Amino acid sequence: MRKVLFLIVCFLVAACQPVTVQRHDGGPVPVTLRVDDAAYWLEEWYRVTSVQGDQLEQTLRTREQEFAAHRNPRTRLRLALLLAEGPPEVRDQLRALALLEKMDTAAASASGRALAALLGQVIREQVVAGDKIKQLQQDSAQSAERVKELERQLQELTDIEQSIQQRETPLEGKEKQ
């Protein structure tokens, strides 16, 4: 899932490169788009995934303090990105999703809105996948218990059959005499 997110962010950065548009009344007119914001989020994603150890806890505290001081879309998204895609020690996808859902999208940049939408979708898909995995694990455990119960019943039937055969054998011997 991280690879997909990385590829999409790379696509966003590539899509933000200057484009040349042909006009009907003359030559090409360069159209430039803001690359800095998309590049910022790509760098931020890379930083989030590479933070480790003591720096990880410090980064989380810093992001939380920044968000508490300035509740704007950028600080909200930075904290949500760390909580959603950071190392397992700080990952809290439900909290990240709550932050994203409360984000003022009108105040966010276009790339911030796109990243928030993408991140929200990824988190929701991971939550659904996690729920499915839990359900499959429960089903598997129930199936294993059922198999054990059936094996126990089979063993009991086998024991009963052997007991019956042992009782019949002495009688057969007496009948032949």
C-alpha positions in Angstrom: 0.0 0.0 0.0 2.9 2.3 0.7 4.3 1.7 -2.7 1.0 2.7 -4.2 1.0 5.9 -2.2 4.5 6.6 -3.2 3.7 6.1 -6.9 0.7 8.3 -6.7 2.7 11.1 -5.0 5.4 10.7 -7.7 2.7 11.0 -10.3 1.4 14.2 -8.6 4.9 15.6 -8.6 5.5 14.7 -12.3 2.1 16.1 -13.2 3.0 19.4 -11.6 6.0 20.0 -14.0 5.7 22.9 -16.4 3.5 22.1 -19.4 3.5 23.7 -22.8 0.1 24.5 -24.3 -0.4 25.3 -28.0 -2.4 28.4 -28.7 -4.3 28.9 -31.9 -3.2 32.5 -32.4 0.6 32.0 -32.0 3.3 29.8 -30.6 3.5 27.8 -27.5 2.8 29.5 -24.2 4.4 27.9 -21.1 2.1 27.2 -18.3 3.7 26.7 -14.9 2.2 24.9 -12.0 3.2 25.0 -8.4 5.7 22.2 -8.0 6.9 23.2 -4.5 3.8 22.1 -2.6 3.6 18.7 -4.3 7.4 18.2 -3.8 7.0 19.3 -0.2 4.5 16.5 0.5 6.7 13.9 -1.3 9.6 14.9 0.9 7.4 14.9 4.0 6.2 11.4 3.1 9.8 10.2 2.7 10.8 11.8 6.0 7.9 10.1 7.8 8.8 6.7 6.5 12.5 7.0 7.4 12.3 8.4 11.0 13.4 5.9 13.7 14.2 5.6 17.3 14.3 8.6 19.7 13.8 10.9 16.7 10.5 9.2 16.0 9.0 10.1 19.4 10.4 13.7 19.1 8.9 14.1 15.7 5.5 12.9 16.9 5.6 15.4 19.9 6.7 18.2 17.5 3.9 17.5 15.1 1.4 17.4 17.9 2.6 20.7 19.3 2.6 22.3 15.9 -0.9 21.2 15.3 -2.1 22.3 18.8 -0.5 25.8 18.2 -1.7 26.2 14.5 -4.7 24.2 13.5 -4.3 24.7 9.8 -4.6 22.1 7.0 -0.8 21.8 6.6 -0.1 21.0 10.3 -3.1 18.7 10.4 -2.0 16.9 7.3 1.6 16.6 8.5 0.4 15.0 11.8 -2.1 12.7 9.9 0.7 11.6 7.5 2.9 10.6 10.4 0.1 8.8 12.1 -1.0 7.0 9.0 2.2 6.1 7.3 4.8 6.4 10.0 6.6 3.5 11.6 4.4 1.1 13.6 5.5 2.5 16.9 3.5 5.8 16.2 1.0 4.5 13.7 -2.6 5.3 14.7 -4.7 5.2 11.5 -8.0 5.8 13.1 -6.7 9.0 14.7 -5.2 10.0 11.3 -8.5 9.4 9.6 -10.3 11.5 12.2 -7.8 14.3 11.6 -8.3 14.1 7.8 -12.1 14.1 8.0 -12.1 17.3 10.1 -9.7 19.1 7.7 -10.9 22.3 6.2 -10.4 21.4 2.6 -11.3 24.9 1.4 -8.2 26.3 3.2 -5.9 23.6 2.0 -3.7 23.7 -1.2 -4.7 21.6 -4.1 -2.0 19.1 -3.5 -2.9 19.0 0.2 -6.5 18.2 -0.6 -5.4 15.5 -3.1 -3.0 14.0 -0.5 -5.7 14.1 2.2 -8.2 12.4 -0.1 -5.7 9.8 -1.1 -4.5 9.2 2.4 -8.1 8.9 3.7 -8.9 6.3 1.0 -5.7 4.3 1.8 -6.5 4.3 5.5 -10.1 3.2 5.0 -9.0 0.4 2.7 -6.4 -0.7 5.2 -9.0 -0.7 8.0 -11.4 -2.8 5.8 -8.6 -5.1 4.9 -7.6 -5.4 8.6 -11.2 -6.2 9.5 -11.3 -8.9 6.8 -8.1 -10.4 8.0 -9.4 -10.5 11.6 -12.6 -12.2 10.4 -10.6 -14.7 8.4 -8.4 -15.5 11.4 -11.5 -16.0 13.5 -13.0 -18.2 10.9 -9.8 -20.2 10.6 -9.6 -20.6 14.4 -13.2 -21.8 14.5 -12.5 -24.2 11.6 -9.5 -25.6 13.4 -11.6 -26.1 16.5 -14.2 -27.9 14.4 -11.6 -30.1 12.8 -10.3 -31.0 16.3 -13.8 -31.9 17.4 -14.4 -34.0 14.3 -11.1 -35.8 14.8 -12.0 -36.5 18.4 -15.4 -37.9 17.4 -13.8 -40.0 14.7 -11.3 -41.4 17.3 -14.2 -42.2 19.6 -16.0 -44.0 16.8 -12.8 -45.9 15.9 -12.4 -46.9 19.6 -16.0 -48.1 19.7 -15.6 -50.1 16.5 -12.4 -51.7 17.8 -14.2 -52.5 21.1 -17.0 -54.1 19.2 -14.6 -56.1 17.0 -12.8 -57.4 20.1 -16.0 -58.5 21.7 -17.1 -60.3 18.5 -13.8 -62.2 18.1 -14.1 -64.4 21.3 -17.7 -65.3 20.4 -16.7 -66.4 16.9 -14.1 -68.6 18.3 -16.6 -70.4 20.7 -19.1 -70.9 17.9 -16.6 -72.7 15.8 -15.9 -75.2 18.5 
